[in-house]
Amino acid sequence: MIAKLINRAMYDGKKSVAQREVYDALKLIAEKTGEDAVVVYTRALNNIRPVMEVRARRIGGAAYQVPVQVRGRRQDSLGVRWLIEAARSRSNSEYHTFAEKLAAEILDALKNEGPAVKKKQDVEKVAEANKAFAHFKW
């Protein structure tokens, strides 16, 4: 799980820089919560992982948004992607390092708050709204 986070946080193949930032974020989480940081990260990621998403399906010249269940590996991938994206979008004036941004985003996700959780809710809301097209599933 941590390896996926490190790989997604990496810019231009700088893995050692990404590792340092992720491990610093985990240290900050451990200090703030007093719990094991990996357990906290896993619980936060479970709050971000989507259950349903929509896929485009062309039928008779029209494209329908068909809701489908998200498989396990894709759930992890999307969750980590949204977590990193949300951490990167945080303000540099408030958080001075990427580790601080990532730690804050993980702690927000733990409380079911923040942009990563909102992204999950938006995706699932679109899937729920298109439930009428579920019979086009393949």
C-alpha positions in Angstrom: 0.0 0.0 0.0 2.8 2.4 0.9 4.7 1.5 -2.2 1.7 2.6 -4.4 1.7 5.9 -2.5 5.4 6.4 -3.1 5.2 5.6 -6.8 2.3 7.9 -7.3 4.0 10.8 -5.4 7.1 10.5 -7.5 8.0 13.2 -10.0 10.5 12.5 -12.8 11.6 9.2 -11.4 12.9 10.7 -8.1 11.9 7.8 -5.9 14.2 8.6 -3.0 12.7 12.1 -2.7 9.2 10.6 -2.8 10.1 8.0 -0.2 11.4 10.7 2.2 8.3 12.8 1.8 5.9 9.9 2.3 7.8 8.6 5.4 7.9 12.1 6.8 4.2 12.4 6.4 3.7 9.1 8.2 5.9 10.3 11.1 3.7 13.4 11.3 0.6 11.3 11.4 2.0 9.1 14.1 2.9 12.2 16.2 -0.6 13.8 15.8 -2.7 10.7 16.3 -0.6 8.6 18.7 -1.5 5.5 16.6 0.4 3.4 14.1 0.6 5.6 10.9 0.2 2.7 8.5 -3.1 1.7 10.2 -4.3 5.3 10.1 -3.3 5.5 6.4 -5.2 2.2 5.6 -8.4 3.5 7.4 -8.1 6.8 5.5 -7.7 5.0 2.2 -10.7 2.9 2.9 -12.7 6.2 3.2 -11.5 7.3 -0.2 -11.8 4.1 -2.2 -14.9 4.2 -4.5 -17.3 1.3 -4.7 -19.2 2.3 -7.9 -18.1 4.4 -11.0 -19.5 5.0 -14.4 -18.1 3.7 -17.7 -19.1 5.0 -21.1 -20.9 2.5 -23.3 -22.0 3.2 -26.9 -25.3 1.7 -27.9 -27.1 2.6 -31.0 -25.2 5.8 -31.7 -25.7 7.1 -28.1 -23.1 7.0 -25.3 -24.6 6.0 -22.0 -22.9 6.3 -18.6 -23.3 2.8 -17.2 -22.6 2.3 -13.5 -20.2 -0.6 -12.7 -18.6 -1.9 -9.5 -15.0 -0.9 -9.1 -12.6 -3.9 -8.7 -10.2 -4.0 -5.8 -6.9 -3.0 -7.5 -8.6 -0.1 -9.3 -10.2 1.0 -6.0 -6.7 1.3 -4.5 -5.3 3.0 -7.5 -8.1 5.6 -7.7 -7.9 6.2 -3.9 -4.2 6.8 -3.9 -4.4 8.9 -7.1 -7.1 11.1 -5.6 -5.2 11.4 -2.3 -2.0 12.6 -4.0 -3.9 15.0 -6.3 -5.7 16.5 -3.3 -2.5 16.8 -1.3 -0.8 18.6 -4.3 -3.6 21.0 -4.6 -3.2 22.3 -1.0 -1.8 25.7 -0.4 1.9 26.2 -0.1 1.5 29.2 2.2 -0.3 27.0 4.8 1.8 23.8 4.4 5.5 24.2 3.7 6.4 20.7 2.6 4.6 18.0 0.6 4.9 15.7 3.7 2.7 18.2 5.7 0.2 18.4 2.9 0.0 14.6 2.6 -0.3 14.2 6.3 -3.1 16.8 6.5 -5.0 15.1 3.6 -4.7 11.7 5.2 -6.0 13.0 8.5 -8.9 14.7 6.7 -9.7 11.5 4.8 -9.7 9.7 8.2 -12.5 12.0 9.3 -14.4 11.6 6.0 -13.5 15.2 5.0 -11.4 16.9 2.3 -11.2 17.0 -1.4 -10.3 13.3 -1.9 -13.4 12.1 -0.1 -15.5 14.6 -2.0 -14.1 13.2 -5.2 -15.2 9.7 -4.1 -18.7 11.0 -3.2 -19.0 12.8 -6.5 -18.1 9.7 -8.5 -20.5 7.5 -6.6 -23.3 10.1 -6.9 -22.9 10.1 -10.7 -23.1 6.3 -10.6 -26.2 6.4 -8.5 -27.8 9.0 -10.8 -27.2 6.8 -13.8 -28.6 3.6 -12.2 -31.3 3.6 -14.9 -28.7 2.5 -17.4 -27.4 -0.4 -15.3 -29.1 -2.9 -17.6 -26.5 -2.0 -20.3 -23.8 -3.6 -18.2 -21.5 -5.9 -20.2 
